[in-house]
Amino acid sequence: MSKIKTFITTIPFQGKDSNGNDMLKPVQYTPVGNSRLTYGETRFPVVPLINGYAERGDKIRVIAILTDGDNFRHNFDTYFVPEINALVEKNGYLFDGVEIVTSSDNEDINTQLTLFIDIIAKIGEGEEISACITYGTKPTPIVQTMALNYAHKLKNTKIECVVYGRFRHGNPIGDIFDTTALFYMDSIVNKLAENKASDPEKAIRIMLGLNDTAEDDDEYE
């Protein structure tokens, strides 16, 4: 039996413009660094993520961080749930509906720590996890990354892909970036510290395929 594939995302805040039209518009995201993220128009970068990392017949879970407020609930009910359900029907996933993690519309530390606890409580042992860190307040992606780190190290999960969608304002186009390497960089740094690497910065550059020669250093002196 294949492992459960879990996808974590945040519902956006966008409300209505001065004419009363919804500001959350469909976007054509161009994948950067990962062709598996190729997809048509969507309001939510997590949709290309699910499409690229779940196959027909897979059991998937979608965990949505839903902040208190009318705009969040409107975007969730009107756009997010129907888009996810349409994707599930088209691709033939096994799916029991979107699971919600609620959060207060507040950026204080207690709110963020509560969100962290609530996310990790939703994650099961041995799941394959992907996440979209596009939406939410500035602390939200930090909290999501903390939760992924916890799940990876303490719940024996595999972090498959982390994405960020960048919308180009004024155009119905954008970019979707695969930022998974940034997540794993934290584990690399921890390992280098544990092993007391003599030149950790050089080791990181080598692992990233970056040049680290004396000639390069001299160029910037």
HELIX and SHEET records of a PDB file:
HELIX    1   1 SER A   35  LEU A   37  5                                   3    
HELIX    2   2 VAL A   46  TYR A   53  1                                   8    
HELIX    3   3 ASP A   70  ASN A   75  1                                   6    
HELIX    4   4 PHE A   76  PHE A   80  3                                   5    
HELIX    5   5 VAL A   81  ASN A   91  1                                  11    
HELIX    6   6 ILE A  109  LYS A  122  1                                  14    
HELIX    7   7 PRO A  139  LEU A  154  1                                  16    
HELIX    8   8 THR A  180  GLU A  194  1                                  15    
HELIX    9   9 PRO A  200  MET A  207  1                                   8    
HELIX   10  10 ALA A  214  GLU A  219  1                                   6    
SHEET    1   A 8 GLU A  41  THR A  42  0                                        
SHEET    2   A 8 VAL A  27  VAL A  32 -1                                        
SHEET    3   A 8 ILE A 173  ASP A 178  1                                        
SHEET    4   A 8 LYS A 158  PHE A 167 -1                                        
SHEET    5   A 8 GLU A 128  CYS A 132  1                                        
SHEET    6   A 8 LYS A   5  THR A  10  1                                        
SHEET    7   A 8 ILE A  60  THR A  67  1                                        
SHEET    8   A 8 GLU A  99  SER A 103  1                                        
END                                                                             
